[in-house]
């Protein structure tokens, strides 16, 4: 039996049920950056083909931060690029100040691109009377006016649950795997420095067609760790130690000690997305026999780090960030970038 369709009333349009949704036209966008990583800003600007507007970030003699927009953002969607890299507190406050300035200047929507997310390691109390800084920073960012957060290989993926606004955690693993491919031997093994990095190691192993070994790590203090056991066959194999970040180098040094005791080759390649590299870290890696360090430019290397041993190879995440921004602004999916 034919079904009658009621005619559309005057002033209303007839919409076909099941028709594809037409995305809204893109909102005019302005790009801003803090002072944490000017080289990455320039690379993203080139990859996007869009200019970052002028802004001023100053620090008073007493340490207070001032952020000022040098152009109007009224009615625009604003994308702010600012990793919260060391000095973490300074760069975090700068990000919050820029966002607050945009909100008060009547920006329509604010997207924060935070390639390295400081305080992500503090995601639980571990039975102690400690602050959960990851949640506190998420609250501060939302309160400042951020509507969407984009990160890269955040240390704790559960950080997404701390936000009430959308958060996309992209990955630089395919970029780093491409850089590793010509450097690793067919009998190499991907090594996770602790159980928490096993999933990350499996992603590298799948892309490179290599086996995985896992170090069972026990943290003694904030700067000291101990590896009690190696899970997997590393005897006679060159090792590629992977992680999302490398800070003091202590974990890598302890892993290398345990790997050699298990019969692995003397030298190793270390790969990490974020090169936090506090003073003295490169010296530890060199003394431990690391022959090459492969990292991204999410955090700028210091002149001392760039000229030190082991050799540091830097892979840019600017194309990844530019692709994510284009898709986000056009209403596209970021799933393939996870």
N, C-alpha and C positions, 0 to 999 in steps of 0.2 A: 504494500500500500504506500502510495506517495505521501510524504510528510510535508505539510504546508509550512512555509517559512514566513514569519511575520515580517512585514516590510519595516525598514528602518524609519524611525520617527524623524520629523524635520529637525535639522541641526545635528543629527547623529550620522556617523558613517557606518556602513555595514562591514564587519570584520569577519573574515573567513576563519572558522575554528580550525586550529592546527596549523595555521599559516606561520611561516618563519618570522621570528621577531626581528624587526629592523633595529639595529643598535642606534642609540641616540647619537647625534653629531658630536664630534670630539669637542671638549671644552678648551678654550684658549689656555695655553700653558706657558708658565714661566719657570726657568731653571735657575736654581741658586746653589751655592756651595759654601761650606765653612772653610776654615783654614787648615783642617787636619791633613789633607792630601791633595795639594794643588796639581801634582803631576797626573793623578787619576782624574781629577776634574777636567784637565785639558784633554786627556785621552777620550773621556766620555763625550765631551763637547765635540770633538772631531768625529767620533763614531756616530753621534746623533745628527750631526750637521745642524745643531741648534746652539745659539749663544747662551751662555750663562750670564745673567744680569749682574751688574756691579752691586756689591754690598761691602759693608765695613764691619770687621770684628776686631775689637780692641780689648786689651786687658789693662786695667788701672794698676798703679804701683802696689796696691793692697791685694791684688788678685781678682778683683771683681771684673766680670765680663760685660762688655757692651756690644750689642749687635744693632746695626742700622741698615735699612734697605735704601739704596740710592736711586731706585726706580719704583714706580707704582705697581702694586700687585692686585689692586682692587678688581674683583670680579674674575680673577684668574685662578686656575688650578696651579699650585706651586709644587715643584719637585725639588727637595733639598737633599743634596749629597753630602754626607758627613759621617765617616767612620768614627767610632768612639775609641780610637787607638790611644796609646800612651802619648802624653799624660791624659789618662782616661777622664778624670774629673773635669779638666779644662775643656776637653773636646765635647764631653757630654753637656756641660753647661752652655757651651757655645751653640750646640744644636738646639737646646731648649730655648735659648734666647732668640735665635733666628726664627724658630717656629712661632714663638709668642709675638714677635714683631710682625710676621706675616698674618697671623690671626687678627691682630689689632689693626692691621692695614686693610682688612676686609677681603682677604683671600677666600675664595669659595671652597677650596679643598686643599689639604696639605698632605703630600706623600713624602715620607722620609726614607731615603735609600741609605742604609747603614751597613756597608759591606762587612765591617768587623763590629760586632756587638759586644762591647765591654760588659762585664758583670754577668755574662751568661752562665758562667761556671757556678754561680751562687744561686742554685735552684731549689735547695732544701736545707733543713737545719741539721740533718744527721744526728738527731737526738741531743743536740747541744743548744745552748742559749745564744743563738746567732741570728743575724738578720738574713732574710731571703732577698738579696740585693737585686736579683733578676726581676722579681715581681715589683720591687720598689721603683726600679728604673722604668719598667713598663707603665706603671701608674703615672710617673712623672711625665713621660712622653705623651700619654693620652691626655693628661690634664693640661699640658701645654697647648694642645690643639692638633696633634697628628691624627690623621684619618686613615692612614694606610702605611704599613711598614714593610720594607723589602730588605732582607739580609742575605748573606752568602755563607753557607756552611756554618751556621751558628753552633756553638759548642754543645748546647742542650736543646734539641728539637722541641722538647716539651715547653720551651719558652713561649711557643705560640699560644698555649693555654693561659698564659699570664695576661694576654691582651684581650680586650673586648672589641678592638678594631681589627680589620683584616691584616694578616701577616703572611708574607710569602718568603720562604727560605729557599733561595736558589742554591745551586751547587756548581763549584768550579772543578769537580772531579774529571769530567770529560776533557777539559782544557789541560789539566795537569797530566792526565793519562796520555794525551797526545804528545806532551813534552817528554814524558818518560819512555815512550815506546822505542825510539831509536837508541836509548841509553841502557836498556836492560838486556841481559843475556837470556837465552831460552830456558836455562835452568834456574833462573832467579825465583825468589819467593817473596810475596807481599807479607809484611809483618805488621800486625796491629799491636801498638805498644801497651794496650790494656784491653780488657774484655769489652769496654764501652766503645772501642773503635773497630770492633769486629765487623759491624755492618758496613762501615766505610771501607774497610779493607776488602770486603767481598765485592764492592762496586768496582774498585780498581782491578781486582783479580778477574772479574768478568770482562772488563774492557781490554785487558792485556793478555788474557788467557794464561794466567799464572796461578799456582796454588797459594794458600794462605796459611800463615802461622800466627799464633796469638801468644803474647806475653801475659802472664798472670802477675799483675802489679799490685803492690800494697803500698799505700801512701803512708809514710812515716811522719811527715810534717808538710808545711806549705812549700818547702824547697827540697825535700828529700823523699825518694821513693825506693822501693826494693822489689826486684823481680824474682819470684820464687821458682817459676816453672815456665817452660816453653811448650806450647801445645802445637804439634805439627813437626814435619821433617825439615830441618834446616841444615843437616850435615853436608858440608862441601858446597853449599849453595851461596851465591851472592844475595844479599838481602836489600829490600826496599822498604824502609820504615815509613809508614804513612800516618798522618794525623790531621785533624782540622786546624790545629794551631801549635806553634812551638814558642815557648816563652823563655824559660831558664836553660833549657837543654838537658836538665837532669834526667828526665824520663828516657830520652834517647840514649844518653850515656849508659844508664843502667841496663837498658835493653841490649845494647851492643855487647856489654860485658856478659850478659846471660847467653846471648846468641853465640859468642865465641866459645864459651864453655860447652855449648851444645854442638860445637863443630862447624859452625857457619864460617864463611869466608871472612877475612879480616876486615875489609872495608865495606862500606854501605852507602847507599843513596838515601837521603831523607827528603820526603815531600810533605809539605803542609800548605794549607790554604792561606793561613794568616801568620806572617812572620813578626810576632810580637818582639822577640829577641831582645831581652833586657841586657844591659851591659854585662859582659863576661860570657854570654851564651855562646858566641861563635868560637871563643877560645876553648870552651869545653868540648864543642863538637869537633874541632880540629884535633885536639889531643886524643879524642876517642876514636879517630880514624874515619870520620865522615868525609867521603871524597867529593860529594856534591850535594848542595841544598837547592831544592826546587820549590819556589813559593810564588804566590801571586802578588800583585801590587795593591792589594786591599789596604795594606799598611806600608807607608814609604820606608825603604831601607835607609839607615843612617849612612853617611860617608864612610864611617869606620867599618860598618858591616859590608858595604859594597866592595871595599878593598881588602877584606880579610880572607882568611882561609877557614873552611872550605869555600870553593867557588859557589857563588849564589846565582842561580838562573831565575829570572823573574818572568812570569807569565801574566799578561794583562787580563783583567776581568772587565775592562771597558766594553768590549763587544757584548759580553753577557748582560751587563747593566743596561746598555743601550737597547738591546733586544727586549729586555723585560719592560723597560719604560715605554717603548713603542707599542707593545702588545697591551699594556695596562691602559694607556691613553686611548687606544682604539677599541677597547672592550674585548680584546682577545684573551686567550688562555695562556697561562704561564706554566702549565703542567709539564711541558717538555723540558723546562729549564730546572726542574727539581732534581 
